[in-house]
Amino acid sequence: YRQPHLAVSWLRIGPGPSTASGVEHVASDGDFAKRLTTALSDRYRIEAEIGSGGMATVYLAQDLRHDRKVAVKVLKSELAAVLGAERFLSEIKVTANLQHPYILPLHDSGEADGFLFYVMPYVEGESLRTRLDREKQLPVEEAVAFAKSVANALDYAHRHGVIHRDIKPANILLHDGQPMVADFGIALAVRAAGGERLTETGLSLGTPQYMSPEQAAGDREVDGRSDVYSLGSVLYEMLTGEPPHSGPTVQAVIARLLTDRPRPVTELRETVPGHVAATVHRALAKLPADRFGGAGAFAASLAKGSISLPTATQGSGPGAGVV
């Protein structure tokens, strides 16, 4: 689908259906869809369901005030039920001041009739996930350029105290040949607002194939090196056509990322330059201390080819990496 200019994300406070449908199903989907449509009616007109993810279902809508298309994200009700509106809105403010060419900023947030919302730019284009599904692998130069741009965005955010926690191809949008990181700070805000109660939902904030070992192990506090690991996983897939670790179940993927070392990049694609492969594998180190100290160093390594593979055997645990 063509992604519209502005994204508006909503989450329902309190119990209710875990999904809602597009306008073509509003009449049959009961109270939730009707309440959503009514709550938005003074500013947004729901038009169609255009996708869904681990935390939300996405709807295409019309921004009536500015006469433009928007995307409305409705978070799963089991997640929303444990989040307080005041706390969530307070936590999400930390992302409002992020201003970077490769980050989609937060424009607005609020509450209406029991729904929380946040408003973000949403450029036309496709996600990196869509492109990888179609092409499997990217040209080496383009993959490296995308990774450097995203790393620079992460470096900026980390210096402002914001960790993404869910870097993956679906959260990297491609617009006019440039990557833009979506949903920045949302997972962090949900984690901070939900606290220990998130265990009630059974939801893990992150995507197993791109999750750092420490995040997969359930560490509540992670630093920027966790995002570096996730970006390393994305670059690995852009180059090789597959994520570093895969498996038939979430548990299998997590077990492998905690214990197994990924196949060497150059074994899967011999045209990848040695310094790029070395950069990827250092980013994928099990221990945060064995990775780059920050996303800026990751980007610099890709640009200069200035690193070598760690020689010590990687540990199997999640490591420390908390500051």
Buried (B, 14 or more C-beta within 10 A) or exposed (E): EEBBBBBBBBBBBEEBBBBBBBBEEBEEBBEBBEBBBEBBEEBBBBBBBBBBBBBBBBBBBBBBEEEEBBBBBBBBBBBBBBBBBEBBBBBBEBBBEBEBEBBBBBEEBEBEEBBBBBBBBBBEBBBBBBBBEEEEBBEBEEBBBBBBBBBBBBBBBBEBEBBBBBBBBBBBBBBEEBBBBBBBBBBBBBBBBBEEEBEEBEBBBBBBBBBBBBBBBEBEEBBBBBBBBBBBBBBBBBBBBBBBBBBEEBEEBBBBBBBBBBEBBBEBBEEBBEBBBBBBBBBBBBBBEBBBEBBBBBBBBBBEBEBEEBEEEBBEEBBEBEE
